[in-house]
Amino acid sequence: MANTLRLKRRIKTAQNVSKTTRAMQMIAASKLKRAQAAALSSRPYVEKLTLLSNNLTAKIDKDSLHPYMKPGKSDKELLIIISPDKGLCGGLVTNLIKEYLTLKTKDLILLTIGKKAQSYVLHTRQEIIASFPFGTTLPSFDVVYPIIKIINDHFLEAGVGSVKILTSHFTSIFSQKPVITTLLPITLPPETEKSSNVLLFEPNIAEILPDLLKHYLEMTLYQYLLEGYLSEQAARMFAMQNATDNAKDMIEELTLEYNKARQEKITSEILDISSVSFFAYAQE
């Protein structure tokens, strides 16, 4: 009796877990659809903006490079880590931390976006200059501005050597890889012969360059935020799907075990009744 009651409780618990993970899977799937539309639709724009910046900077004299294109004087690096605020997204956070640990030996100052990164870094006693919540909804472009201000303060004024960003790159629903890329100084590939022949700049390159590179930096950072959010929702949906499937498998196994236990109990009771009946008949 005790065994069947224990099995019933475990089945009920597994059913509740299955309902919860299924609901979380559906929420993540809904957010994923919107995030995928935003991140993938902005990729071509950022790519074209990169090509335009490439074409423009290729025409600039090396002696008059924009400050964004010059490495800072310090050996320190500013690392921006983009992570989720919440867990239950598979190995996404763990993989980000592993990637961060490959840089830990360097002279770093950190800016964290997301509570998971902040929580881990605080335990390492690494210097954090600022922390921002990542949120649970699609990032707004407005969140870029305070981050850019901090970047400018440390790269242009304090003179950190470089600004790098660590985030998850969305490859597919089943694959999100942590990547570290250099945000500043901006290093763009050489212009192509085709682009140099078809683009004209008005009024002149010197006037266009500062605003263009500023917008390039803002859009690149925002794209990384979108990629991070998209990766989080994809990882969470996949993790919750696996959790739901595992809960269903457990329910089936426990139900089978419960039915066997009940069958054994009923069989035992029948045998007891039969034995008593046989004994009573023998006494007559």
N, C-alpha and C positions, 0 to 999 in steps of 0.2 A: 504493500500500500504506500509506504513512504517513498519507494522508488518511483512509482507512477506519479505521485504528487510532485516530486522533484523534476521529473521529465516534463510534466505539464507546465511548471513554472518556467523552465528553460525554453520551451516552445513559445510561450507567451512573450518572453523577453526577446527572443529572436524575431518574432513577428513585429514587435514594436520597433526594433532596430531596423528591420526591413522597410517599414513605413516611413521612418525618419530619413533614412538614406535615399529612399526613392523620391521623397519630396525635395531633398537637397539636390538630387540629380536633375530633377525637372527645373528647379530654380536656376541652377548653373547652366542648363541647356538654353533657357530663355535668355540669360545674360550673355551667353556665348554667341548667340545669333547676332545680337546688337553689337557686341564687341568686335566680332569678325567683320561685320559690315564697315565699322568705323576704321579699324586698323588696316584692312586690306585696301579700302578705297583711298586712304591717304598715302599709301606707299608710292603709287605712281607720281603723286605731287612732290613728295620729298625727293624722289629720284630725279625728277625734272629740275627741281630747285638745286640739287647737287650738281647736275650738269651745267646749269646756268652759272652757278658760282665757280665751277671749274673753268668755264670759258672766260669768265671775267678775271679771275685771279691769274690766269695764265698770261694775261696781257700786262700785269703789274710788274714794275721794276722791283727786283729783290731788295733794293735799298729802301723802298717805300712800302714795305709790307704792312698790312693792318695788324694791330696788336694781337688779334685773335690768331694770327698765323705765326706768331713768334713764341718759342718756348719760354717759360718763366725762368727767373734767375735761381730759384730755390731747387733743391733736390727733392723736396716734398711733393707728393702727389695727392690731389683731392679725388677721392673715390666716392661716387654716388651709387648707392645700392638701392635698387627698386625691388621690393618684396611685398607679399600680401600682408594685410592686417590680421587675417584669420588663417587657421590651419585647415586640416581635412582636405588637402589638395595633393595627395600622393607624395612623391619625392621632390616636389618643386622646391620647397624651402631648403631641404637638405642639400640638394644639388647646388643651389645658390651659395650656401655656406661653404661647401667644399671648394667651390671656385674662388670664393673670397680668401680662403685659407692659403691658396697658392700665391696670394699677394701680401700676406700678412707680414712677411719678413721685410717688406719695403717700408720706407718712411711715409706713412699715410696719415691723412686726416680724412674723416668720414662725414658724409651727409647721407642720412638714411631716409628713405621714403617707404613707409610700411612698418608696422609694429613688430613683425617677426624679425626683420633685420636689426631693428633697434634693440630688441630684447636680447638677441645673441651678442651683439657688439658690446653692450653694456657689461656683460660678464667677462669680456676680454680686456676691459679697461683701456680700449683704444679711444683716441680723441675723437669725439663727435662734435662738430661745429653747429649742426642743426638737425632736427628730425621733423618729418612731416608724416601725417597719416596718409595711407594710400586710399582708404575709403573702400566702400563695397559697391559703388556704382561707377559707371563709365567716367574716367577722368575728364574734368573740364579744362579747357585751354588756359583758364585763369590761374590754375595752380602752377603754371610754368614761370610766371613773372617773379614771385619771391625767390624761386630757386635760381633763376638767371641772375638776380641781384647778388645773391651769395656767391655765385660762380664768378661774377665780375669783381666783387670785392677781393676775392682770394687770388684770382688769376691775373687781373689787370693791376691791382693795387698791392696786394701782399706778395705777388710774384711766385706762386706755386709753380712747379715745373710743368705740370700737365693736369688735365682734368679727365678722369676716366669714369665710365659708367658700367655698372654690372646689373644686368637684367636677364630675363628669360626671353629667348627668341622663339616665336611661334612658328613651328615647321608644319605641324599637322595636329589634329585632335589628339593623336597618340604620342606626339613627340614635341617637347618644349626644352630647348637646350640653353643652359646659362652661357652668356657671352659677355666678354669684357672688351669694350671698344673705347678708343680715345676720342673724347669730345673736343678738347682743346689741347694743344694748338691744332687748328684746322689744317689738315694735310690733304690736299685734293690731287687727284691724278692729273697728268698733263692733258691739255686740251687736244681734241682730235682735229685733223685737218678740215674735216667737213664743217664742224661747228664754227671754226674760226672764219669761215668764208660766208656764213649766212646770217650771222648776228651782228647788229649794229647797236651801240649803246648811246642813249641820249639822256641828259646833256653830255656827261662824260663819265668815264670809269671811276675817277677819283670821288665824284659825288655819289655815285650809285653804290659803291662798294660797302661803306659802313652800314647802311640800312639793309643791304642784301645779306651780309654776313650775320647781322643781328637776327634777321628773320630766319635765316638758315639754321642758326643755333637754336632758336625757339622751336621751330618745326621739328628739328632732329630730336630734341629732348622730348617733345610731346609725342613723337612717334614711338620712342622707347617706352613711354608711359602706357601708350595704347597696347604695345606688344606685351608688356608685363601684365596688364589687366586681361588681355585675351588669353595669354598662357595660363594665368591663374584659373580662369573659368573653364578652360579646356581640361586642365589637370584635375580640377575638382569634380567636373562631370564624370570623367573617366574613373576617378577614385571612388566616387559614390556608386557608380554603376557596378564596379567590382565588389564593393561592400554589399550592395543589394543582392547580387548573384550569390555571394558567399553566405549571406543570411538565408536565402532561399534553400541553398544546399543543406545548410545546417538544420533548417526546419524539416526538410524531407528525411534527413538521417534521424533526427530526434523523434519524429512522428513514427517512423518505422520501428525504432527502439521502444517507443511507448506502446505501440500495438503489440509487439512481441511480449512486453512485460504484462500487458493486460491478458493476452492469450495464455501465458504461463499461469497467471493468477486464477483465471477461470478454469483452466485445466486442473490446477491443484484443488480448487474447491469441488469440482465434479468428482475427482478421485476421492476426496474426503467423504463426500456424500455417498458415493458408491461403496466405500469401505464400511461406513456405518450401516448402510442398508444390508450389506452382505453379512456383517456381524450379527445384526438383529435377526436376519433370516436363519442364520446358523443356530442361534439360541433357541429358535422355535423347534 
